[in-house]
């Protein structure tokens, strides 16, 4: 069931924007009803005649695209520390050499509960973790997000529903290198076993460092963009 988002406006909205600017929090910028997506951040506020403008860090190749879809506006999505999604929509009014000037949004909307975006894993994406008995499990990843990861249970490997595991490492191939994320504690929340062994297991991340969360958030949006390009939608 869809949930009604919380509306945040006026002074509280400005304070949230100032905090994101201060923390240099990465966000997803997209053009609604199109496949165009970028990773950027709000650089600051600029004084306007009535309300301030937002100064957005410019990203490669966005200028002509935004101009082409001017009537669609822009949508920005942020993730709070607890995993709650916030977003707002606004309109670009000027493209500069290193930034984009947009109108101040009317409001920020916040979901009342966590909603994690998940992406299908590239071939070669792996997970490593340690069980309580000290054994190390290495498995191929099915999909992942900020909330957790699902992986294919290796043959002859036995795990238990509700089991806590530690030292989780998620390794994602990216160009000529690896992206690696470390999650100290996770919990097995779902098991789908197959006859003869194996199956699919879902891990929920219970404790993920803020820096890792920021980097994974960015990586997920980059992966979404990669998959759109791969399917010819971008």
Protein Blocks (a to p, Z undefined) as FASTA:
>chain_A
ZZdddddehjllmmmmmmmmmnopacddddehiabdcddddfbdcddfkbccddddddeh
klmmmmmmmmnopadddddfkopacddddddfbdcfkbccddddfbdcddfbdcdddddd
dehiacddddfkopacddddfbdcfkbccddddehiacdehiacehiacdddehjbccdd
ddfbacdfbdcddehiacddddddfbdcfklmmmmmmmmmmmmmmmmmmnopZZ
